[in-house]
Amino acid sequence: MFSLSEDDPELQRILDKKLRGFLRVKAERESVHRQSIRDLDGDNFKDFVTNNDLAVVEFWAPWCAPCYVISPILEELALEYKEVVFGKLDVDSHPRIAEAYGIMGVPSILFFKNGRAKGLLVGLTSREEIEARLEWLKLHS
């Protein structure tokens, strides 16, 4: 009969290797996020949307499960659409900014062109729908 023992050095080696792999993937993902999605707040929000021709802002909250689902989609798009800048704003920490743009639910994705809000998607949205809005935004003033 085969049994696993906590004292098994081979088992421990395999578990350690797996853990290191998971931690590496997590660190890489966090690095991609830092490089592709800018965290926004009251100090940098206005400059972010006005100083960039095309900007996408996700309004999110830490308690929002759909926000965690849409985040990797936005990270991928941020890496693919180099002409667009992407940011995230925590509505719990910055409710006045969310209120100023009429954000009533999260996740909400607000699209800006030349500093002006040009479109809004609310709720869990597909990658295809976000891409379609990005393409529309690039073509229309």
Contacts in CASP RR format, 6 or more apart in sequence:
PFRMAT RR
TARGET T0000
AUTHOR 0000-0000-0000
METHOD contacts of the structure
MODEL  1
MFSLSEDDPELQRILDKKLRGFLRVKAERESVHRQSIRDLDGDNFKDFVT
NNDLAVVEFWAPWCAPCYVISPILEELALEYKEVVFGKLDVDSHPRIAEA
YGIMGVPSILFFKNGRAKGLLVGLTSREEIEARLEWLKLHS
4 11 0 8 1.000
5 11 0 8 1.000
6 12 0 8 1.000
29 75 0 8 1.000
32 75 0 8 1.000
32 79 0 8 1.000
33 71 0 8 1.000
33 75 0 8 1.000
36 75 0 8 1.000
36 78 0 8 1.000
36 79 0 8 1.000
36 86 0 8 1.000
37 58 0 8 1.000
37 71 0 8 1.000
37 74 0 8 1.000
37 75 0 8 1.000
37 78 0 8 1.000
37 86 0 8 1.000
37 87 0 8 1.000
37 88 0 8 1.000
38 44 0 8 1.000
38 48 0 8 1.000
38 85 0 8 1.000
38 86 0 8 1.000
38 87 0 8 1.000
38 88 0 8 1.000
39 87 0 8 1.000
39 88 0 8 1.000
40 48 0 8 1.000
40 57 0 8 1.000
40 87 0 8 1.000
40 88 0 8 1.000
40 89 0 8 1.000
40 94 0 8 1.000
41 89 0 8 1.000
41 93 0 8 1.000
41 94 0 8 1.000
42 94 0 8 1.000
42 97 0 8 1.000
45 57 0 8 1.000
45 89 0 8 1.000
45 94 0 8 1.000
45 97 0 8 1.000
48 55 0 8 1.000
48 57 0 8 1.000
48 85 0 8 1.000
48 87 0 8 1.000
49 55 0 8 1.000
49 57 0 8 1.000
49 112 0 8 1.000
49 115 0 8 1.000
50 115 0 8 1.000
52 85 0 8 1.000
52 112 0 8 1.000
52 115 0 8 1.000
53 83 0 8 1.000
53 113 0 8 1.000
53 114 0 8 1.000
54 83 0 8 1.000
54 84 0 8 1.000
54 85 0 8 1.000
54 111 0 8 1.000
54 112 0 8 1.000
54 113 0 8 1.000
54 134 0 8 1.000
54 137 0 8 1.000
54 138 0 8 1.000
55 84 0 8 1.000
55 85 0 8 1.000
55 86 0 8 1.000
55 87 0 8 1.000
55 111 0 8 1.000
55 112 0 8 1.000
55 113 0 8 1.000
55 115 0 8 1.000
56 74 0 8 1.000
56 77 0 8 1.000
56 84 0 8 1.000
56 85 0 8 1.000
56 86 0 8 1.000
56 87 0 8 1.000
56 109 0 8 1.000
56 110 0 8 1.000
56 111 0 8 1.000
56 112 0 8 1.000
56 134 0 8 1.000
57 86 0 8 1.000
57 87 0 8 1.000
57 88 0 8 1.000
57 89 0 8 1.000
57 109 0 8 1.000
57 110 0 8 1.000
57 112 0 8 1.000
58 67 0 8 1.000
58 70 0 8 1.000
58 71 0 8 1.000
58 74 0 8 1.000
58 86 0 8 1.000
58 87 0 8 1.000
58 88 0 8 1.000
58 89 0 8 1.000
58 107 0 8 1.000
58 108 0 8 1.000
58 109 0 8 1.000
59 89 0 8 1.000
59 91 0 8 1.000
59 98 0 8 1.000
59 101 0 8 1.000
59 103 0 8 1.000
59 105 0 8 1.000
59 106 0 8 1.000
59 107 0 8 1.000
59 108 0 8 1.000
59 109 0 8 1.000
59 110 0 8 1.000
60 67 0 8 1.000
60 71 0 8 1.000
60 88 0 8 1.000
60 89 0 8 1.000
60 90 0 8 1.000
60 91 0 8 1.000
60 106 0 8 1.000
60 107 0 8 1.000
61 67 0 8 1.000
61 90 0 8 1.000
61 91 0 8 1.000
61 92 0 8 1.000
61 106 0 8 1.000
62 90 0 8 1.000
62 92 0 8 1.000
63 92 0 8 1.000
64 106 0 8 1.000
64 107 0 8 1.000
66 106 0 8 1.000
66 107 0 8 1.000
66 123 0 8 1.000
66 124 0 8 1.000
67 106 0 8 1.000
67 107 0 8 1.000
69 124 0 8 1.000
70 107 0 8 1.000
70 109 0 8 1.000
70 123 0 8 1.000
70 124 0 8 1.000
70 125 0 8 1.000
71 88 0 8 1.000
73 127 0 8 1.000
73 130 0 8 1.000
74 86 0 8 1.000
74 88 0 8 1.000
74 109 0 8 1.000
74 130 0 8 1.000
75 86 0 8 1.000
76 127 0 8 1.000
77 84 0 8 1.000
77 86 0 8 1.000
77 127 0 8 1.000
77 130 0 8 1.000
77 131 0 8 1.000
77 134 0 8 1.000
78 84 0 8 1.000
78 85 0 8 1.000
78 86 0 8 1.000
81 134 0 8 1.000
83 138 0 8 1.000
84 134 0 8 1.000
84 137 0 8 1.000
84 138 0 8 1.000
89 97 0 8 1.000
89 98 0 8 1.000
91 97 0 8 1.000
91 98 0 8 1.000
91 103 0 8 1.000
91 105 0 8 1.000
91 106 0 8 1.000
101 110 0 8 1.000
101 117 0 8 1.000
103 110 0 8 1.000
104 122 0 8 1.000
105 122 0 8 1.000
105 123 0 8 1.000
106 123 0 8 1.000
107 122 0 8 1.000
107 123 0 8 1.000
107 124 0 8 1.000
107 125 0 8 1.000
108 120 0 8 1.000
108 121 0 8 1.000
108 122 0 8 1.000
108 123 0 8 1.000
109 120 0 8 1.000
109 121 0 8 1.000
109 122 0 8 1.000
109 125 0 8 1.000
109 130 0 8 1.000
109 133 0 8 1.000
110 117 0 8 1.000
110 119 0 8 1.000
110 120 0 8 1.000
111 117 0 8 1.000
111 118 0 8 1.000
111 119 0 8 1.000
111 120 0 8 1.000
111 133 0 8 1.000
111 134 0 8 1.000
111 137 0 8 1.000
112 118 0 8 1.000
113 137 0 8 1.000
113 140 0 8 1.000
113 141 0 8 1.000
114 141 0 8 1.000
118 137 0 8 1.000
118 140 0 8 1.000
119 133 0 8 1.000
119 137 0 8 1.000
121 129 0 8 1.000
121 130 0 8 1.000
121 133 0 8 1.000
END
